[in-house]
Protein backbone atom coordinates (compact mmCIF):
# COMPACT_ATOMS: atom_id res chain seq x y z
CA UNK A 1 0.00 0.00 0.00
CA UNK A 2 0.94 3.64 -0.46
CA UNK A 3 -0.10 5.92 2.39
CA UNK A 4 0.29 9.70 2.28
CA UNK A 5 0.98 11.58 5.51
CA UNK A 6 -0.01 15.20 4.96
CA UNK A 7 1.53 17.53 7.51
CA UNK A 8 -0.75 20.39 8.55
CA UNK A 9 0.64 21.06 12.01
CA UNK A 10 2.52 24.30 11.34
CA UNK A 11 1.51 27.92 11.79
CA UNK A 12 3.28 29.42 8.78
CA UNK A 13 4.09 32.78 10.36
CA UNK A 14 6.03 34.04 7.32
CA UNK A 15 2.80 34.34 5.34
CA UNK A 16 1.74 37.02 7.83
CA UNK A 17 -1.88 35.87 8.14
CA UNK A 18 -3.88 35.14 11.28
CA UNK A 19 -4.95 31.81 9.77
CA UNK A 20 -2.32 29.05 9.41
CA UNK A 21 -1.27 29.06 5.78
CA UNK A 22 -2.60 25.58 5.03
CA UNK A 23 -6.10 26.80 5.94
CA UNK A 24 -5.97 30.05 3.96
CA UNK A 25 -8.74 30.02 1.36
CA UNK A 26 -7.82 30.38 -2.29
CA UNK A 27 -10.78 30.84 -4.63
CA UNK A 28 -13.22 29.41 -2.10
CA UNK A 29 -11.20 26.44 -0.86
CA UNK A 30 -8.43 26.09 1.76
CA UNK A 31 -4.95 25.28 0.49
CA UNK A 32 -4.90 21.97 2.38
CA UNK A 33 -7.94 20.81 0.39
CA UNK A 34 -6.08 21.26 -2.91
CA UNK A 35 -3.20 19.21 -1.52
CA UNK A 36 -5.41 16.42 -0.22
CA UNK A 37 -7.15 16.23 -3.60
CA UNK A 38 -3.82 15.60 -5.36
CA UNK A 39 -3.43 12.41 -3.31
CA UNK A 40 -7.14 11.55 -3.21
CA UNK A 41 -7.20 11.53 -7.02
CA UNK A 42 -3.90 9.70 -7.52
CA UNK A 43 -4.52 6.10 -8.55
CA UNK A 44 -1.56 4.69 -6.60
CA UNK A 45 -2.48 6.24 -3.25
CA UNK A 46 -4.48 3.89 -1.03
CA UNK A 47 -5.00 5.98 2.10
CA UNK A 48 -4.25 9.39 3.58
CA UNK A 49 -3.39 10.49 7.10
CA UNK A 50 -3.57 14.19 8.04
CA UNK A 51 -1.44 15.45 10.94
CA UNK A 52 -3.13 18.65 12.07
CA UNK A 53 -2.90 21.52 14.53
CA UNK A 54 -5.06 20.73 17.55
CA UNK A 55 -6.82 24.09 17.29
CA UNK A 56 -7.93 23.24 13.75
CA UNK A 57 -8.64 19.56 14.23
CA UNK A 58 -12.43 19.88 14.18
CA UNK A 59 -12.24 22.01 11.05
CA UNK A 60 -9.94 19.41 9.51
CA UNK A 61 -12.31 16.56 10.37
CA UNK A 62 -15.19 18.42 8.72
CA UNK A 63 -13.09 19.29 5.67
CA UNK A 64 -11.82 15.72 5.21
CA UNK A 65 -15.23 14.07 5.54
CA UNK A 66 -15.72 14.20 1.76
CA UNK A 67 -12.36 12.59 0.94
CA UNK A 68 -12.76 8.82 1.00
CA UNK A 69 -9.04 8.07 1.24
CA UNK A 70 -8.55 10.09 4.44
CA UNK A 71 -8.54 7.41 7.13
CA UNK A 72 -6.81 9.10 10.06
CA UNK A 73 -6.57 12.64 11.45
CA UNK A 74 -3.85 12.96 14.08
CA UNK A 75 -2.72 15.79 16.37
CA UNK A 76 0.46 17.53 15.29
CA UNK A 77 3.55 17.81 17.45
CA UNK A 78 5.57 20.84 18.51
CA UNK A 79 7.51 20.83 15.22
CA UNK A 80 8.00 18.91 11.97
CA UNK A 81 9.90 16.00 13.53
CA UNK A 82 7.39 15.41 16.30
CA UNK A 83 4.46 15.72 13.88
CA UNK A 84 5.98 13.03 11.65
CA UNK A 85 6.61 10.91 14.73
CA UNK A 86 2.96 11.28 15.78
CA UNK A 87 1.90 10.30 12.28
CA UNK A 88 3.97 7.13 12.04
CA UNK A 89 3.11 6.12 15.62
CA UNK A 90 -0.58 6.27 14.70
CA UNK A 91 0.09 3.89 11.80
CA UNK A 92 1.83 1.25 13.92
CA UNK A 93 -0.13 -1.99 13.68
CA UNK A 94 -2.06 -0.71 10.67
CA UNK A 95 0.60 -1.03 7.96
CA UNK A 96 2.91 -3.75 6.72
CA UNK A 97 6.68 -3.25 6.94
CA UNK A 98 6.95 -3.02 3.14
CA UNK A 99 4.20 -0.41 2.71
CA UNK A 100 5.25 2.99 1.39
CA UNK A 101 4.74 6.13 3.47
CA UNK A 102 4.76 9.45 1.61
CA UNK A 103 5.45 12.55 3.71
CA UNK A 104 4.10 15.76 2.20
CA UNK A 105 3.36 19.31 3.34
CA UNK A 106 -0.26 20.50 3.38
CA UNK A 107 1.16 23.79 2.07
CA UNK A 108 2.64 22.13 -1.04
CA UNK A 109 -0.41 21.89 -3.33
CA UNK A 110 1.51 22.24 -6.63
CA UNK A 111 2.67 18.61 -6.63
CA UNK A 112 1.93 16.73 -9.86
CA UNK A 113 0.95 13.10 -10.43
CA UNK A 114 4.25 12.32 -12.16
CA UNK A 115 6.24 13.47 -9.12
CA UNK A 116 4.19 11.29 -6.77
CA UNK A 117 4.42 8.26 -9.06
CA UNK A 118 8.16 8.54 -9.57
CA UNK A 119 8.79 8.92 -5.83
CA UNK A 120 6.87 5.69 -5.20
CA UNK A 121 8.80 3.94 -7.99
CA UNK A 122 12.20 5.01 -6.66
CA UNK A 123 11.26 4.02 -3.12
CA UNK A 124 10.23 0.57 -4.33
CA UNK A 125 13.61 0.23 -6.03
CA UNK A 126 15.89 1.85 -3.44
CA UNK A 127 13.99 1.88 -0.13
CA UNK A 128 13.55 5.66 0.07
CA UNK A 129 13.01 8.61 -2.25
CA UNK A 130 13.03 12.39 -2.04
CA UNK A 131 11.78 14.64 -4.81
CA UNK A 132 14.81 16.65 -5.94
CA UNK A 133 15.68 19.30 -8.51
CA UNK A 134 18.99 20.66 -9.78
CA UNK A 135 20.01 24.04 -8.38
CA UNK A 136 19.72 26.53 -11.26
CA UNK A 137 20.55 29.85 -9.56
CA UNK A 138 24.08 31.09 -8.97
CA UNK A 139 25.22 29.93 -5.53
CA UNK A 140 27.52 31.55 -3.00
CA UNK A 141 28.34 31.19 0.68
CA UNK A 142 26.33 33.07 3.30
CA UNK A 143 29.11 34.23 5.59
CA UNK A 144 27.19 36.39 8.03
CA UNK A 145 23.89 37.31 6.39
CA UNK A 146 25.27 40.35 4.57
CA UNK A 147 28.12 39.09 2.38
CA UNK A 148 29.56 36.13 0.50
CA UNK A 149 33.22 35.25 -0.05
CA UNK A 150 33.02 31.76 -1.53
CA UNK A 151 31.61 30.38 -4.77
CA UNK A 152 29.56 27.18 -4.45
CA UNK A 153 29.46 24.79 -7.39
CA UNK A 154 25.74 24.44 -8.08
CA UNK A 155 26.36 21.16 -9.94
CA UNK A 156 27.18 19.65 -6.55
CA UNK A 157 23.94 20.85 -4.93
CA UNK A 158 20.39 19.52 -5.26
CA UNK A 159 17.21 21.10 -3.96
CA UNK A 160 15.38 18.59 -1.75
CA UNK A 161 11.60 18.73 -1.69
CA UNK A 162 8.51 16.70 -0.88
CA UNK A 163 7.19 14.12 -1.18
CA UNK A 164 9.64 12.04 0.80
CA UNK A 165 8.80 8.33 0.51
CA UNK A 166 9.97 5.55 2.82
CA UNK A 167 9.23 1.92 3.48
CA UNK A 168 7.28 1.85 6.74
CA UNK A 169 9.86 -0.36 8.47
CA UNK A 170 12.60 2.04 7.40
CA UNK A 171 10.99 5.24 8.66
CA UNK A 172 9.90 3.71 11.97
CA UNK A 173 13.46 2.48 12.47
CA UNK A 174 14.88 5.87 11.50
CA UNK A 175 12.78 7.74 14.06
CA UNK A 176 13.42 5.13 16.73
CA UNK A 177 17.16 5.66 16.31
CA UNK A 178 16.68 9.44 16.27
CA UNK A 179 14.74 9.34 19.55
CA UNK A 180 17.33 7.05 21.15
CA UNK A 181 20.13 9.41 20.11
CA UNK A 182 18.11 12.52 21.08
CA UNK A 183 18.41 13.99 17.58
CA UNK A 184 14.88 15.31 17.02
CA UNK A 185 15.65 18.74 18.49
CA UNK A 186 19.23 18.92 17.22
CA UNK A 187 18.88 18.83 13.44
CA UNK A 188 17.01 20.82 10.82
CA UNK A 189 13.26 20.04 10.91
CA UNK A 190 13.16 17.58 8.02
CA UNK A 191 13.32 13.80 7.77
CA UNK A 192 16.17 14.18 5.29
CA UNK A 193 18.27 15.96 7.94
CA UNK A 194 17.78 12.97 10.25
CA UNK A 195 18.96 10.69 7.46
CA UNK A 196 22.15 12.71 7.04
CA UNK A 197 22.73 12.78 10.81
CA UNK A 198 22.34 9.00 10.96
CA UNK A 199 24.62 8.33 7.98
CA UNK A 200 21.86 7.26 5.60
CA UNK A 201 21.77 7.68 1.81
CA UNK A 202 19.03 9.72 0.13
CA UNK A 203 17.82 8.63 -3.32
CA UNK A 204 16.49 11.26 -5.73
CA UNK A 205 13.14 11.08 -7.48
CA UNK A 206 11.70 13.51 -10.02
CA UNK A 207 10.98 17.09 -9.09
CA UNK A 208 10.26 20.36 -10.86
CA UNK A 209 10.51 24.08 -10.23
CA UNK A 210 6.74 24.43 -9.83
CA UNK A 211 6.44 22.12 -6.83
CA UNK A 212 7.04 24.80 -4.19
CA UNK A 213 5.92 25.04 -0.59
CA UNK A 214 3.70 28.05 0.07
CA UNK A 215 5.70 30.19 2.47
CA UNK A 216 4.99 33.86 1.72
CA UNK A 217 2.08 36.10 0.68
CA UNK A 218 3.52 36.10 -2.82
CA UNK A 219 3.35 32.31 -2.93
CA UNK A 220 -0.36 32.45 -2.07
CA UNK A 221 -0.93 34.82 -5.01
CA UNK A 222 1.12 32.55 -7.25
CA UNK A 223 -1.02 29.58 -6.28
CA UNK A 224 -4.20 31.54 -6.97
CA UNK A 225 -2.95 32.15 -10.51
CA UNK A 226 -2.08 28.46 -10.84
CA UNK A 227 -5.62 27.45 -9.84
CA UNK A 228 -7.17 29.95 -12.24
CA UNK A 229 -5.02 28.63 -15.09
CA UNK A 230 -6.03 25.04 -14.33
CA UNK A 231 -9.70 26.00 -14.32
CA UNK A 232 -9.37 27.75 -17.67
CA UNK A 233 -7.70 24.69 -19.21
CA UNK A 234 -10.50 22.31 -18.24
Residue, then its C-alpha position, 0 to 999 in steps of 0.5 A: x500500500x501507499x499511504x500519504x501523511x499530509x503535515x498540517x501542524x505548522x503555523x506558517x508565520x512568514x505568510x503574515x496571516x492570522x490563519x495558518x497558511x494551510x487553511x488560507x482560502x484560495x478561490x473558495x477552498x483552503x490550500x490543504x484541500x487542494x493538496x489532499x485532492x492531489x493524493x485523493x485523485x492519484x490512482x496509486x495512493x491507497x490511504x491518507x493520514x492528516x497530521x493537524x494543529x489541535x486548534x484546527x482539528x475539528x475544522x480538519x475533520x469536517x473538511x476531510x469528511x468528503x475525501x474517502x481516502x482520508x482514514x486518520x486525522x492525528x494531532x500535530x507535534x511541537x515541530x515537523x519532527x514530532x508531527x511526523x513521529x505522531x503520524x507514524x506512531x498512529x500507523x503502527x499496527x495498521x501497515x505492513x513493513x513493506x508499505x510505502x509512506x509518503x510525507x508531504x506538506x499540506x502547504x505544497x499543493x503544486x505537486x503533480x501526479x508524475x512526481x508522486x508516481x516517480x517517488x513511489x517507484x524510486x522508493x520501491x527500487x531503493x527503499x527511500x526517495x526524495x523529490x529533488x531538482x537541480x540548483x539553477x541559480x548562482x550559488x555563494x556562501x552566506x558568511x554572516x547574512x550580509x556578504x559572500x566570499x566563496x563560490x559554491x558549485x551548483x552542480x554539486x547541490x540539489x534542492x530537496x523537496x517533498x514528497x519524501x517516501x519511505x518503506x514503513x519499516x525504514x521510517x519507523x526504524x529511523x525515528x526510533x534511532x533518532x529518539x534514542x540518540x536525542x536527535x529530534x531537536x538537534x537537526x534541521x526540521x526535516x526527515x532528510x536531515x535525520x537521514x544525514x545525521x544517521x549516515x543514511x543515503x538519500x535517493x532522488x526522485x523527479x521534481x520540478x521548479x513548480x512544486x514549491x511550498x507556500x511560504x509567503x504572501x507572494x506564494x499564495x498569489x502565485x497559487x491563486x494564478x495556478x488554480x485559475x489557469x487550471x480552471x481555464x484549461x478544463 
